[in-house]
Amino acid sequence: MDRLKPSIRPRTPHIGFQRWDKLLFLHWELPADALRPLVHPRLELDTFEGRAFVSITPFTVRGARLRGLPPLPALSDFHEVNVRTYVHLGGEDPAVWFFSLDAASALAAAMARASLRLPYCYARISRGEAGGRLTYEAARVLPAAPAGLSASWRIAGEAAPARPGTLEHFLAERYLLFSRAFGRKLFRLQVHHGPWPLRRVEGLEVAQTLSTADGVPPLRGSPLSQYSEGVDVDFFPPTLV
């Protein structure tokens, strides 16, 4: 599978822009057979040396807008948390599959659910920084069952991109997503951005119930974690596959 091809910018014009700001990547290993029933039947789990992963990522969306339009109030800047795993379609298109996406903008969540059938929820989410520690606090409001996340950590080390072929690259450098369309059809959406500038995380404290509320088996043990100040992201038109 060509894992670098999706990072090449498409030739078609982009349709939108966002900045993904101050991301915490949290990754847990789970048995592949436990995740298989949770993804679309046309997709296969994408594994690293036979290992499957679920990731939880809190971050902040900045300056979201459609191409040619200014940012709109209530749609442009909000915190978000997503829960995802890793998939491919027929040995191609290494992508992500979202179990949930919690956004602190009810309007943005509703629009994404309606347009791309992504499993967005509205949540109250805050981000803070004090005493050298960064925090995210999230509490899901609707439409799904109540769930939440609390994360606190310190940033360490210098920022650097992940090397191709490493687990860090496998988990972070994803430029495609699939979501359910109609019948057996899928939406395929591509984004483009520079490589993630990743830094180490120290002193991580995390508690969450988002994944279990999404039907994912319990995530146990300490997650693999990285932090990034963020990237600027272009979105391209979704296609039906």
C-alpha atoms as a printed R data frame, in Angstrom:
    type eleno elety resid chain resno       x      y      z
1   ATOM     1    CA   MET     A     1   0.000  0.000  0.000
2   ATOM     2    CA   ASP     A     2   1.318  3.452 -0.928
3   ATOM     3    CA   ARG     A     3   1.079  5.400  2.349
4   ATOM     4    CA   LEU     A     4   2.633  8.577  0.950
5   ATOM     5    CA   LYS     A     5   0.372  9.070 -2.084
6   ATOM     6    CA   PRO     A     6  -2.568 10.557 -0.095
7   ATOM     7    CA   SER     A     7  -0.251 13.313  1.203
8   ATOM     8    CA   ILE     A     8   0.192 14.652 -2.362
9   ATOM     9    CA   ARG     A     9  -2.008 17.657 -2.989
10  ATOM    10    CA   PRO     A    10  -4.911 16.847 -5.351
11  ATOM    11    CA   ARG     A    11  -5.077 18.713 -8.643
12  ATOM    12    CA   THR     A    12  -8.721 19.670 -8.132
13  ATOM    13    CA   PRO     A    13  -9.401 23.006 -6.387
14  ATOM    14    CA   HIS     A    14  -9.950 22.848 -2.650
15  ATOM    15    CA   ILE     A    15 -13.375 23.793 -1.302
16  ATOM    16    CA   GLY     A    16 -12.576 24.832  2.252
17  ATOM    17    CA   PHE     A    17  -9.938 25.663  4.831
18  ATOM    18    CA   GLN     A    18  -9.358 25.143  8.561
19  ATOM    19    CA   ARG     A    19  -6.474 25.363 10.956
20  ATOM    20    CA   TRP     A    20  -6.182 22.429 13.329
21  ATOM    21    CA   ASP     A    21  -4.595 23.914 16.436
22  ATOM    22    CA   LYS     A    22  -2.996 22.487 19.607
23  ATOM    23    CA   LEU     A    23  -3.680 18.793 19.087
24  ATOM    24    CA   LEU     A    24  -3.166 16.006 21.577
25  ATOM    25    CA   PHE     A    25  -2.870 12.593 19.910
26  ATOM    26    CA   LEU     A    26  -3.764  9.624 22.142
27  ATOM    27    CA   HIS     A    27  -3.453  6.099 20.720
28  ATOM    28    CA   TRP     A    28  -4.466  2.763 22.265
29  ATOM    29    CA   GLU     A    29  -3.874 -0.683 20.811
30  ATOM    30    CA   LEU     A    30  -6.893 -2.999 20.551
31  ATOM    31    CA   PRO     A    31  -7.419 -6.458 19.023
32  ATOM    32    CA   ALA     A    32  -8.338 -6.109 15.364
33  ATOM    33    CA   ASP     A    33 -11.173 -8.625 15.660
34  ATOM    34    CA   ALA     A    34 -12.798 -6.444 18.339
35  ATOM    35    CA   LEU     A    35 -12.849 -3.438 15.980
36  ATOM    36    CA   ARG     A    36 -13.791 -5.219 12.747
37  ATOM    37    CA   PRO     A    37 -17.593 -5.210 13.420
38  ATOM    38    CA   LEU     A    38 -17.517 -1.461 14.141
39  ATOM    39    CA   VAL     A    39 -16.425 -0.264 10.693
40  ATOM    40    CA   HIS     A    40 -18.225 -0.315  7.348
41  ATOM    41    CA   PRO     A    41 -18.297 -3.820  5.792
42  ATOM    42    CA   ARG     A    42 -16.560 -2.596  2.622
43  ATOM    43    CA   LEU     A    43 -13.570 -1.343  4.577
44  ATOM    44    CA   GLU     A    44 -10.688 -3.283  6.075
45  ATOM    45    CA   LEU     A    45  -8.867 -2.372  9.254
46  ATOM    46    CA   ASP     A    46  -5.480 -0.818  8.553
47  ATOM    47    CA   THR     A    47  -2.920 -2.275 10.951
48  ATOM    48    CA   PHE     A    48   0.715 -1.610 11.776
49  ATOM    49    CA   GLU     A    49   2.634 -4.879 11.950
50  ATOM    50    CA   GLY     A    50  -0.680 -6.593 12.688
51  ATOM    51    CA   ARG     A    51  -1.644 -4.160 15.454
52  ATOM    52    CA   ALA     A    52  -4.910 -2.173 15.352
53  ATOM    53    CA   PHE     A    53  -5.391  1.156 17.098
54  ATOM    54    CA   VAL     A    54  -8.074  3.527 18.346
55  ATOM    55    CA   SER     A    55  -7.121  7.174 18.719
56  ATOM    56    CA   ILE     A    56  -8.683 10.083 20.582
57  ATOM    57    CA   THR     A    57  -7.676 13.577 19.527
58  ATOM    58    CA   PRO     A    58  -8.780 16.834 21.167
59  ATOM    59    CA   PHE     A    59  -7.889 19.990 19.254
60  ATOM    60    CA   THR     A    60  -9.161 23.418 18.236
61  ATOM    61    CA   VAL     A    61 -10.567 24.390 14.841
62  ATOM    62    CA   ARG     A    62  -9.572 27.903 13.772
63  ATOM    63    CA   GLY     A    63 -10.710 29.998 10.817
64  ATOM    64    CA   ALA     A    64 -12.937 27.372  9.189
65  ATOM    65    CA   ARG     A    65 -14.470 28.670  5.984
66  ATOM    66    CA   LEU     A    66 -15.523 27.729  2.496
67  ATOM    67    CA   ARG     A    67 -13.279 28.822 -0.340
68  ATOM    68    CA   GLY     A    68 -14.010 32.396 -1.380
69  ATOM    69    CA   LEU     A    69 -16.060 33.167  1.729
70  ATOM    70    CA   PRO     A    70 -15.078 34.801  5.012
71  ATOM    71    CA   PRO     A    71 -15.218 32.882  8.295
72  ATOM    72    CA   LEU     A    72 -18.737 32.818  9.737
73  ATOM    73    CA   PRO     A    73 -19.624 33.271 13.417
74  ATOM    74    CA   ALA     A    74 -20.415 30.024 15.277
75  ATOM    75    CA   LEU     A    75 -18.873 27.987 12.451
76  ATOM    76    CA   SER     A    76 -15.264 29.115 12.288
77  ATOM    77    CA   ASP     A    77 -13.660 28.609 15.704
78  ATOM    78    CA   PHE     A    78 -14.485 25.801 18.122
79  ATOM    79    CA   HIS     A    79 -12.930 22.967 20.091
80  ATOM    80    CA   GLU     A    80 -13.347 19.376 18.925
81  ATOM    81    CA   VAL     A    81 -12.576 15.821 20.053
82  ATOM    82    CA   ASN     A    82 -12.650 12.845 17.700
83  ATOM    83    CA   VAL     A    83 -12.491  9.097 18.246
84  ATOM    84    CA   ARG     A    84 -11.201  7.118 15.277
85  ATOM    85    CA   THR     A    85  -9.591  3.984 13.950
86  ATOM    86    CA   TYR     A    86  -7.624  3.246 10.778
87  ATOM    87    CA   VAL     A    87  -8.961  1.640  7.611
88  ATOM    88    CA   HIS     A    88  -8.289  1.082  3.929
89  ATOM    89    CA   LEU     A    89 -10.427  0.245  0.906
90  ATOM    90    CA   GLY     A    90  -9.293 -2.771 -1.065
91  ATOM    91    CA   GLY     A    91  -5.635 -2.378 -0.178
92  ATOM    92    CA   GLU     A    92  -5.572  1.292 -1.164
93  ATOM    93    CA   ASP     A    93  -6.516  4.634  0.379
94  ATOM    94    CA   PRO     A    94  -5.175  4.421  3.964
95  ATOM    95    CA   ALA     A    95  -7.735  6.491  5.849
96  ATOM    96    CA   VAL     A    96  -9.508  7.112  9.130
97  ATOM    97    CA   TRP     A    97 -12.930  5.938 10.246
98  ATOM    98    CA   PHE     A    98 -14.609  8.063 12.900
99  ATOM    99    CA   PHE     A    99 -16.637  6.540 15.707
100 ATOM   100    CA   SER     A   100 -17.555 10.039 16.895
101 ATOM   101    CA   LEU     A   101 -16.611 13.691 16.542
102 ATOM   102    CA   ASP     A   102 -17.610 16.039 19.366
103 ATOM   103    CA   ALA     A   103 -17.685 19.734 18.478
104 ATOM   104    CA   ALA     A   104 -18.324 22.751 20.687
105 ATOM   105    CA   SER     A   105 -20.387 24.287 17.863
106 ATOM   106    CA   ALA     A   106 -23.906 22.877 17.631
107 ATOM   107    CA   LEU     A   107 -24.352 24.383 14.166
108 ATOM   108    CA   ALA     A   108 -21.101 22.961 12.796
109 ATOM   109    CA   ALA     A   109 -21.947 19.533 14.222
110 ATOM   110    CA   ALA     A   110 -25.431 19.569 12.689
111 ATOM   111    CA   MET     A   111 -24.151 20.650  9.281
112 ATOM   112    CA   ALA     A   112 -21.461 17.958  9.194
113 ATOM   113    CA   ARG     A   113 -23.954 15.267 10.199
114 ATOM   114    CA   ALA     A   114 -26.360 16.363  7.471
115 ATOM   115    CA   SER     A   115 -23.872 16.863  4.636
116 ATOM   116    CA   LEU     A   116 -21.356 14.033  5.077
117 ATOM   117    CA   ARG     A   117 -23.209 11.804  7.538
118 ATOM   118    CA   LEU     A   118 -20.287 12.031  9.927
119 ATOM   119    CA   PRO     A   119 -21.169 11.027 13.518
120 ATOM   120    CA   TYR     A   120 -20.850 14.526 14.984
121 ATOM   121    CA   CYS     A   121 -22.157 15.359 18.453
122 ATOM   122    CA   TYR     A   122 -22.512 18.673 20.231
123 ATOM   123    CA   ALA     A   123 -20.354 18.969 23.347
124 ATOM   124    CA   ARG     A   124 -19.173 21.540 25.842
125 ATOM   125    CA   ILE     A   125 -15.389 21.668 25.439
126 ATOM   126    CA   SER     A   126 -12.797 23.929 27.040
127 ATOM   127    CA   ARG     A   127  -9.040 24.274 26.657
128 ATOM   128    CA   GLY     A   128  -6.711 25.724 29.266
129 ATOM   129    CA   GLU     A   129  -3.085 26.282 30.183
130 ATOM   130    CA   ALA     A   130  -1.672 26.807 33.667
131 ATOM   131    CA   GLY     A   131   1.522 25.919 35.477
132 ATOM   132    CA   GLY     A   132   3.126 24.593 32.329
133 ATOM   133    CA   ARG     A   133   0.290 22.120 31.724
134 ATOM   134    CA   LEU     A   134  -2.267 22.109 28.919
135 ATOM   135    CA   THR     A   135  -5.785 20.780 29.428
136 ATOM   136    CA   TYR     A   136  -8.873 19.799 27.484
137 ATOM   137    CA   GLU     A   137 -12.209 19.136 29.170
138 ATOM   138    CA   ALA     A   138 -15.160 17.821 27.146
139 ATOM   139    CA   ALA     A   139 -18.724 16.821 28.034
140 ATOM   140    CA   ARG     A   140 -21.002 15.458 25.311
141 ATOM   141    CA   VAL     A   141 -24.467 17.024 25.269
142 ATOM   142    CA   LEU     A   142 -26.373 15.575 22.285
143 ATOM   143    CA   PRO     A   143 -27.526 13.631 20.356
144 ATOM   144    CA   ALA     A   144 -25.688 10.595 21.762
145 ATOM   145    CA   ALA     A   145 -25.381  9.255 25.292
146 ATOM   146    CA   PRO     A   146 -23.516 11.461 27.789
147 ATOM   147    CA   ALA     A   147 -19.757 10.979 27.705
148 ATOM   148    CA   GLY     A   148 -16.651 13.054 28.230
149 ATOM   149    CA   LEU     A   149 -12.907 13.516 28.325
150 ATOM   150    CA   SER     A   150 -10.433 15.125 30.702
151 ATOM   151    CA   ALA     A   151  -6.792 15.432 29.628
152 ATOM   152    CA   SER     A   152  -3.818 17.269 31.118
153 ATOM   153    CA   TRP     A   153  -0.168 17.147 30.019
154 ATOM   154    CA   ARG     A   154   3.147 18.925 29.585
155 ATOM   155    CA   ILE     A   155   4.925 19.471 26.270
156 ATOM   156    CA   ALA     A   156   8.533 18.303 25.924
157 ATOM   157    CA   GLY     A   157  11.211 18.183 23.252
158 ATOM   158    CA   GLU     A   158  11.547 19.843 19.881
159 ATOM   159    CA   ALA     A   159   8.950 19.585 17.130
160 ATOM   160    CA   ALA     A   160   9.761 17.188 14.293
161 ATOM   161    CA   PRO     A   161   7.791 15.271 11.652
162 ATOM   162    CA   ALA     A   162   7.344 11.528 11.997
163 ATOM   163    CA   ARG     A   163   9.587  9.381  9.803
164 ATOM   164    CA   PRO     A   164   7.819  7.315  7.124
165 ATOM   165    CA   GLY     A   165   7.595  3.678  8.123
166 ATOM   166    CA   THR     A   166   7.296  4.371 11.850
167 ATOM   167    CA   LEU     A   167   4.248  3.808 14.021
168 ATOM   168    CA   GLU     A   168   4.075  7.558 14.672
169 ATOM   169    CA   HIS     A   169   3.846  8.234 10.934
170 ATOM   170    CA   PHE     A   170   1.222  5.498 10.478
171 ATOM   171    CA   LEU     A   171  -0.989  7.077 13.150
172 ATOM   172    CA   ALA     A   172  -0.525 10.788 12.473
173 ATOM   173    CA   GLU     A   173  -0.106 11.191  8.723
174 ATOM   174    CA   ARG     A   174  -3.641 10.516  7.496
175 ATOM   175    CA   TYR     A   175  -5.154 12.533  4.665
176 ATOM   176    CA   LEU     A   176  -8.296 10.538  3.825
177 ATOM   177    CA   LEU     A   177 -11.495  9.697  5.649
178 ATOM   178    CA   PHE     A   178 -14.455  7.515  4.850
179 ATOM   179    CA   SER     A   179 -18.007  7.912  6.118
180 ATOM   180    CA   ARG     A   180 -21.270  6.105  5.435
181 ATOM   181    CA   ALA     A   181 -23.250  7.393  2.464
182 ATOM   182    CA   PHE     A   182 -26.280  5.427  1.274
183 ATOM   183    CA   GLY     A   183 -26.652  1.678  0.960
184 ATOM   184    CA   ARG     A   184 -23.160  0.282  0.471
185 ATOM   185    CA   LYS     A   185 -21.811  3.594 -0.798
186 ATOM   186    CA   LEU     A   186 -19.152  5.545  1.075
187 ATOM   187    CA   PHE     A   187 -18.107  9.169  1.099
188 ATOM   188    CA   ARG     A   188 -14.366  9.614  0.575
189 ATOM   189    CA   LEU     A   189 -12.917 12.959  1.673
190 ATOM   190    CA   GLN     A   190  -9.326 14.132  1.218
191 ATOM   191    CA   VAL     A   191  -7.460 16.898  3.010
192 ATOM   192    CA   HIS     A   192  -4.028 18.365  2.432
193 ATOM   193    CA   HIS     A   193  -1.565 19.842  4.914
194 ATOM   194    CA   GLY     A   194   2.105 19.782  5.736
195 ATOM   195    CA   PRO     A   195   3.594 17.030  7.909
196 ATOM   196    CA   TRP     A   196   2.567 17.189 11.547
197 ATOM   197    CA   PRO     A   197   5.239 18.852 13.735
198 ATOM   198    CA   LEU     A   198   5.118 16.389 16.640
199 ATOM   199    CA   ARG     A   199   6.464 16.874 20.155
200 ATOM   200    CA   ARG     A   200   6.725 14.556 23.135
201 ATOM   201    CA   VAL     A   201   4.130 14.510 25.897
202 ATOM   202    CA   GLU     A   202   5.056 14.188 29.577
203 ATOM   203    CA   GLY     A   203   3.013 13.840 32.751
204 ATOM   204    CA   LEU     A   204  -0.112 12.798 30.872
205 ATOM   205    CA   GLU     A   205  -3.288 12.428 32.893
206 ATOM   206    CA   VAL     A   206  -6.336 11.309 30.928
207 ATOM   207    CA   ALA     A   207  -9.778  9.930 31.694
208 ATOM   208    CA   GLN     A   208 -12.480  9.460 29.109
209 ATOM   209    CA   THR     A   209 -15.784  7.706 28.418
210 ATOM   210    CA   LEU     A   210 -16.208  8.788 24.786
211 ATOM   211    CA   SER     A   211 -14.962  5.561 23.231
212 ATOM   212    CA   THR     A   212 -17.103  3.249 25.354
213 ATOM   213    CA   ALA     A   213 -20.154  5.431 24.637
214 ATOM   214    CA   ASP     A   214 -19.345  4.891 20.944
215 ATOM   215    CA   GLY     A   215 -19.393  1.112 21.391
216 ATOM   216    CA   VAL     A   216 -15.611  0.661 21.338
217 ATOM   217    CA   PRO     A   217 -14.209 -1.966 23.739
218 ATOM   218    CA   PRO     A   218 -12.533 -0.483 26.842
219 ATOM   219    CA   LEU     A   219  -9.206  1.256 26.211
220 ATOM   220    CA   ARG     A   220  -6.757  0.064 28.851
221 ATOM   221    CA   GLY     A   221  -3.294  1.133 29.872
222 ATOM   222    CA   SER     A   222  -1.340  4.262 29.049
223 ATOM   223    CA   PRO     A   223  -1.754  5.522 25.496
224 ATOM   224    CA   LEU     A   224   0.990  6.411 23.072
225 ATOM   225    CA   SER     A   225   0.829 10.210 22.936
226 ATOM   226    CA   GLN     A   226   2.132 13.148 20.911
227 ATOM   227    CA   TYR     A   227   1.379 16.858 20.784
228 ATOM   228    CA   SER     A   228   1.350 19.258 17.848
229 ATOM   229    CA   GLU     A   229   0.946 23.016 17.627
230 ATOM   230    CA   GLY     A   230  -1.058 22.333 14.486
231 ATOM   231    CA   VAL     A   231  -1.296 22.560 10.711
232 ATOM   232    CA   ASP     A   232  -3.221 24.542  8.088
233 ATOM   233    CA   VAL     A   233  -5.631 22.259  6.244
234 ATOM   234    CA   ASP     A   234  -7.298 22.452  2.822
235 ATOM   235    CA   PHE     A   235 -10.401 20.330  2.165
236 ATOM   236    CA   PHE     A   236 -11.286 18.851 -1.212
237 ATOM   237    CA   PRO     A   237 -14.676 17.823 -2.642
238 ATOM   238    CA   PRO     A   238 -16.035 14.535 -1.281
239 ATOM   239    CA   THR     A   239 -16.578 11.690 -3.724
240 ATOM   240    CA   LEU     A   240 -18.873  8.671 -3.647
241 ATOM   241    CA   VAL     A   241 -17.146  5.299 -3.834
